[in-house]
């Protein structure tokens, strides 16, 4: 007769310790293992040189740059508006958020960042939060798939598809949205967009609960993530981590709360933080962030000035002919509008000399733009502070001591995207 | 303590080394006149003024001006929420300044990137290699005298010394050449 029997499974930290202890010192040379740049678990073109002692990693040297396109050089050779499509291709899992970040940085340089029309601010917040959900969904789906839970990927991709539909309805493109303009957005949202967002939120809540059931208390998932790659508070700050990776280590820092921009001041949301700083905490933080994004979206669709259909004709662009394009009707009939249109398209807006830095809370962390202007329509220097690049720099410190099979878990929990890292 | 007060404290400590703080769009910048002192200034900023978080390091090429390089550090205190921008100039002949890796470890990749893109060296950096471009690449592409289209190179295997792999291939359209159907490899007649 079969009986229930207890079996003892040590936790992953103890397994590591055992594995290291059991290695005889005289085994011989270490092995160098090249992982990537084209490896399913590196999500893009990250290459890591691993030095192994048996199955334990003794040294890791991440090698980035395989997707370097020279975006900063390109930016110096075009007007501010012309660079917006290039921001789609930074973090290509959240192009809407990049558009918002870049537009806000240029607006700060122009000095109009606090004069944006309220409707525009709400639209941008909704875009940024949809992008956050979309990026976290992909990160989570791929992460779970690398750990062996393939079902999650199917669930999260179904939901991402709906976000792409929303992006398409608003901007006309699914991936390369280029939705924002300096001083506003390309066009107002379509009349039924808010209802579509409501519908999405309703369905997404169900899907997220399903993912939660599949993962959060799943024994295999918890065993593989808990106590792995612990980042202490000091280490997180020292390495300049940002976004969920910083908050996973228990630091309550979110640019939306600490340096509020757009209309985040008027919205209610919480900042989730982890307690230990291991992979499991980073996973939990991302899950909770998606729920908070849902809360923000819920409030936005109810509070958006002008309502869903904009019956009161709220503007979505700054009313300054030297910054945003005038209405087409005016260009065809009025002298001044025609001149503005011509000057904006050929020379761009005139950004006064000076330098600004603007950091935006992107899904992966703080996406910052440092703009140095010497006047005129072209930046003298545009530096992109990409969160993935900086988050990856900690790998060399994080990986030694872990095992080869932990590499996909650590990479999944750091959640990077190479398009942004390499620029 | 506001950002401006921290800048004034820095000025009080180091005197003439630090310029008067300037403000633009609510951001405070100070200039350090001697790049060799950058480590001491950063150390003070972190330990005494609470700037524990280094946001970003960028570099400027003031092409045609002397000194040619400017290195820009964006500092932040997570406790206080203060932000401060430190700037320091480096001349072209020297193109070198001390690394601040002993203050913030995050600067490791930032300094490698600046070396890679601008060619400014950081003394004391443990691993100053190229990071975005590959080892052996002969130029520093973010310099203002480097053309947007790139440069040819004599060194084999690097930087545009060979035609791109697709050039002349079946999927590249050249004006005056055969149509795409005729260029399709599967229908090509080897006896032609």
Interface residues (C-beta under 8 A of the other chain):
Chain A: X64 X65 X68 X70 X72 X73 X74 X77 X108 X109 X111 X237 X238 X239 X240 X251 X253 X258 X259 X354 X355 X356 X357 X359 X366 X368 X370 X372 X380 X381 X383 X385 X389 X390 X392 X393 X397 X422 X423
Chain B: X24 X25 X27 X29 X52 X53 X54 X55 X56 X58 X59 X60 X61 X72 X74 X78 X81 X83 X85 X104 X105 X106 X108 X109 X110 X113 X117 X130 X131 X132 X133 X134 X141 X142 X146 X148
